Amino acid sequence: MPAGDASPLPLSNCTVVDFSWLLPGQFATRILRDLGARVIKIELPGGDYARDLGPRGYASVNRGKEGLTLDLKKDASHEVLYRLVSKSDVFVEGFRPGVVARLGASYERLSSIRPQLIYCSISGFGQHGTRRYRVGHGLNYSSLAGMQTLAGRSTALTPRIADLAGSLYAAIAILSAMAAVPRTGQYIDLSITDSVFGLMTEMLAGDHESTDADGDAVGAFGVFQAADGALLSVGAIEEQFWTALCNTIGRPEWGTRPGWDSFQGRRENGAQIQAALQSIFALSPREELLDLLDGAGVPSEPVNGLAEAVVDPIAAERHLISWIDQPTLGVIPQVRFPVRFATGSEAEAAPAPGVGEHTESILSELDFSQEEIQLFQSHGVV
C-alpha cells in the first residue's frame, strides 16, 4: 500500500516514564518511543551502570528518549517523581520485587497520584512465587524455560532472546492496557522467565526432543560451509523443496531414497544427510551455490556476520538501518522500527540522551523554579 501524508504515530499523545536500567525495560520503552511516545528515562546522577556494559547497545535501546537524573533514595526527589507521574500515562520499572516500594515508587503510591496510570513491573521471576527474590539474568531464565538446551553450552544468543522476550511481552501488555475502553489504571506483572516460556510454546508442545548445540539435524535444514569458507543456510524442509534441492545438486536419487523420502525419515537420518550435503556444498563458493539454489526455488540465504548484516542489500531495500551520530561514539547503525504504517509515519531518528541531558528542561516543565533546580543539583537529588 503506498504511503500517504505522514500523520501522528499511534502513541504521539503518550508520555512514558522509564525507570529501568537493563535491556528488558529499556527495549520495551524504546518500542513505545518508536510508536510515537515521549519517553523520559530516569537514571541516577552520574549515569546508570548499564551505560558501561555496552555503550553502543545502550545507545540503540535508548535512542530518542529524554534523560532525567534522579536519586530516589533522597526524599526531596519524590516531589519531582510525583509531579512527573501526574502528567504521564505509563511507568515502567525493572527491579526485584520490593525495591521500588522502598524508593517511594510503588504502584499503590503512584496510582494514587495518577489513577489512569499503566504501571509495568519487569522482573526475572515475577512478583509472586518462591523465586521472586532471586537474582538472575537472561541465561538463567532461558535455562529454566528449556531454551538454553537448544543451544547447548553456547551463550551467544539465548540470554538476549530471554531479555528481549520480556521486552516484547511488556510492550504488548502495555499497548493492550492502553487499548482498554474506558481507559483505567492497570498494574502489569511481567516475568521474563514467563516470557521465555511464551516463546517456547511450540517447542514445549512436545513435537521436538531436547537437543544439543548442533541443533535438530533435519536433513537439508541447517548451516553449511561453502568452498570459500563462507556459510549459508538452507531450509529445504517441505517435500517440494527437498526434491528441488536434490535435483539441483545433481542427486535426484536422494529424493526417493528410503529413509530420506519423508520429513520424519530425514529427521531420523539427519546427521547422515547433512554430512552428504556438506560434501556437495564444499565443492563450490557460496555465491555460486546461492545463485543455483535460488534459481531452483530452494530456501537459502547467506549467514551474515553482524557487520555484514547492517550492509546487506535487504537492509537498504527495506530501509532497516539508520546511521545515527551518537555523541562520544560517532556514527553507529541502529535498526529502525521494523513495522511500516501506510501513513508513512515514523519516529524521528535521534541519539540516546546523555546523562541527565534533559533534566533542567523537564524540571522547568514541571514548574520547578530555577532556584529549586539549583538546590536539587547541589544536594545531588538530580
Buried (B, 14 or more C-beta within 10 A) or exposed (E): EEEEEEEEBBBEEBBBBBBBBBBBBBBBBBBBBBBBBBBBBBBBBEBBEBBEEEBEBBBBBBBBBBBBBBBBEBEBBBBBBBBBBEEBBBBBBBBBBEBBEEBBBBBEBBBEBBEEBBBBBBBBBBBEEEBBEEEBBBBBBBBBBBBBBBBEEEBEBBBBBBBBBBBBBBBBBBBEBBEEEEEEBBBBBBBBBBBBBBBBEEBBEEEBEEEEEEBEBBBBBBEBBBEEEBBBBBBBBEEEBBBBBBBBBEBEEBBEEEEBBEBEBBBBBBEBBBEBBBEBBEEBEBEEBBEBBEEBEBBBBBBBEEEEBBEBEEBEEEEBBBEBEBEEBEEBBBBBBEEBBEBEBBBEEBBBBEBBBBBBEBBEEBEBEEEBBEBBBEEBBB
